[in-house]
Amino acid sequence: MNITPEKLDEIIRIVHLAGIEIIKIYKKKVTKKYKSDNTPVTNADIRANDIICKGLKLHFPEISIVSEEQIKKGKAAKKFWLVDPLDGTKEFLKGNGEFTVNIGLIENKKPVFGIIYMPTKNKLYFTKDKKSYFSKLSKKGQPTNIRKIKVKKRNKNIVILSRSHSLAKSEIEKAKKMIFRRFNANKIIRSGSSIKLCYIAHGLANVYPRFGTTMEWDTAAGDAILRFAGGRIRTLDRKILCYGKKNFKNTSFIARS
């Protein structure tokens, strides 16, 4: 599906409005509870989800929505939105600023559009016409200094890991040596949320291994951005990650430039 420039402007406005509400709560009063899977959900998740879903229904009434806070049961549609209104809730609660607003569009099991907004830094990553872009957002939510991005190949890779999935201190050095050897790397950086996929797309890292279960709304937007920048996410059996799976669950994967 081709997102027109006018529709893209509306989606950017939606993620910006969601980001504004998230920051208001981030700076004032965060409340949280735990879902049935023991993951935290905050009042910022709920508020951002309302803004995004209402905006998408207004401008794309024909496309169904699957959100972390609004999961549809049953078989996925041929075309649908995957929304994570606040990716990196643990980082949000820690106060380190590494959280994002994610919207991905899936068509025939593939991500065909993605947008990720990091409200603490006003960083915006998005796709357009099968290319990926980075910009900052002005206070009025207008993209500034838009730049096309591509993955970067290196002789020695930079591996990016999740900040909230750390090992015990006693295991760090052993794990670091294994990672350097396994991925032909000489540097490890850490970050929260889906911004990790954007950093590979932007040429700031090369490999992101993620072991264990993630959900499709965690990866869809970043996957689109990475694909159109020249990278890929593959499962451990080397298959390209696909979407609309049962319960919207991903298995372990490795994202690469």
N, C-alpha and C positions, 0 to 999 in steps of 0.2 A: 504493500500500500504506500502510495506517495503522499507524504504530509505536505500540504501547500504552505508557502511562506506565511500566509495569514493564520492558518491553523497552528503552525509552529510558534508564532507569536503568542497565541492563546495558551499553548502548553507551557511556554516559558513564564507567562503571567501566573499560571496556576501554581507552578513549583515555587515561584517567588513569593506568592501570597502564603503558601504553606510554610515556607521558610521563615517568613515574618512572624507567623503565629508560634512556630516552634521556638524562635529566639525569645519572644515575649515570655513564654513559660520557662525557658531555660534560665532567664535572668531573674525570674520572680519566684514562682511557686510550682515545683514539680510534685505531682502525686503519682504513685505507682501502685500496681497490683500485679499478681501473677496469674498467667493463663494456665490452662490445664496441662500444658507441656512444660510448666515451670519456668517459662521465659517471662521477663518483665514487660509490661505495657504501661505507658504513662499517659497522662492527660494530653501531652503534646502529640503522641501517636494518634490518639482519637481525633483531636482537633484537625490535624493535618490530613488525616484520612477523609474527614468530612469535606474539607475544601477541595481536595483532589477529585474525589468521586463525583461531587456535584458539578465541578467544572468539566470533567470528561463526559458526563451524561448530557450536559448542556450542548457541548460542541461536537460530540460524537455519539449521538443517541443510539446508533445502530450497532455499536461495539460493546460487548459485555465486559465487565470488570471483575478481575480476581485480585483481591488485596489481602495483605497479611491480616488486616483487621476486619475483613469481610470476605471470608472464604466461601466459594461456591462449591457445592457438592456435585458429584456426578462427572460425566465426561466433559472435557473442555471443548469450547467452541473452536471452529476453524480459525477464527480471528478474535483475539481478546487482549485486553490490557492486563499487565501484571504490575501491581503497585505496592511499593514498600514506602509508606508515608514518612517513616523515620527509621532508616537503616543505621544500625549502630546504637541501639538503645542503651547498651551497656556503657558505651563511650559517652553518650548523653548524660547518663547518671553519674559517671565519674567526673564529668565537667571538663574533658580534654578537647572538646570541639570537633572530634572526628566522627561526625555523623552526617548523613545525607538524605535527600529526598529522591526517590527513584521511581521512574515510570518507564516501562518497556512495552512495546507492542509486539505481539506474537501473531504470525500468520503461517499456516501450514507447518506448525511446530518449530518455526525459526524466528529469532528476534529480528524484526525489520526496522525498528526504530527504538532509540533509547535516549533518555535524558536524565542526568544526575546533577543535583544542585547541592553544594556544600555551603549552608547559610552562614557559618561562622567566618568563612573566608571569602564569601561571594564568588566562589568558583563554580562555573557552569560547564559541563560537558554534554554534548548532544550530537545527534547524527542528522544529516540532511543529504538527500540524493546519494546515498550509499557512501558517504564520506563522514569523517568524524572531526569535531571542532571543539576548541576550548575558548572560553572568554570569561571575563569578569562581568558581574552585573552591577549597574549603577544603583543608587538608592531608589530610583524610580523603577528598577527592574529591567532596564534596557541593557542588552549585551554590548560590551565595549571591547574594542581591539580583538575581534574574532580571528582566530588562527586555526587553520587546518592542522591536524595532528596525525602522526604516523608512528608505528612502533620503531624501535631502534635495536639493531643487532649489535652485539658486542662479542669480543673474543672470550671474555669472562663475564658471566651473567651477574646481574643484581637480582637477588631473591627478595620478594616482599612477603611478609608474614602477618598474620592477624595479631593485633596487639592484645586482644582479650583471650587468646588461647595460648598463653605462655607456659613454658615448661618450668619445673622446679630448678632452682639455681644450680643444683648439683648435676643436672642433666644438660645444661645449656651448652657447655663446651663440646661435649660428646655429640650433641645434635648438630651443632654448628659445623663440625668437621664432616659429618655425614651429609649435610645439605650442600656444602661446598663441593664435595666429591660427586654427589648424585646429580647435581645440576650445573656442574662446571662453573661454579660461582666463586667470587672473592669478596662479596659484600652482601650483608643482610640488612634490610630496613623493615620497620614495622609501622603498621597503620591500622585504624579501625575502618569498618564499613566497606561499602562497594567502591570507595575511592581507590582501593588497591588495583582494581581492574582498569580504572581510568589512568592510573600512573603507568601501567604497562602500555596502554594505548598512546600515552603522551611521550613515551620513550624514556621515562624516569626509572623504570625497572623492567625486568625481562621475564621473570617466572613467579607465579603465585601458586604454590601447592596448597590444596585445601582437602584435608582428610576428614571424613565423617559426613553427616547429613547437613545439607543446606536446603533452603526452599527456593523455588523458581523465582519468586519475587526478589530474593536476595541477589540474583545474578542476571536477570533478563536485561535490564537497562545497560549494565556494564558490559555484558556479552555483546550487545549490539554495537556499542562504542568501540570495543576491542576488535570485533570482526571487521568493521569498516575502516579501522586504522591499520589492518593487516595482520592482526593476531588471531588466536583461536583458544577456545576452551575445549579440552578433551577429557573424557572419563579415563579411568585407569586402564581400561581395555582399548584405549585410543579411538573411541568413537566421539564424534562431534556432539557436544551437549545439545539435547533437544528439549522441547517444552510441551506442556499439556500432558505430562505423565500422571500416573495414578497418585492422588494426594499431593500433586505438585512438588514432589520431593526429588532433590538431586542426590546422587551418590558422590563419592570422592572424585575430585577432578584436579587437573593441572592447567592453569592458564599460562600461555606463552606468547612472546612477541613473534 
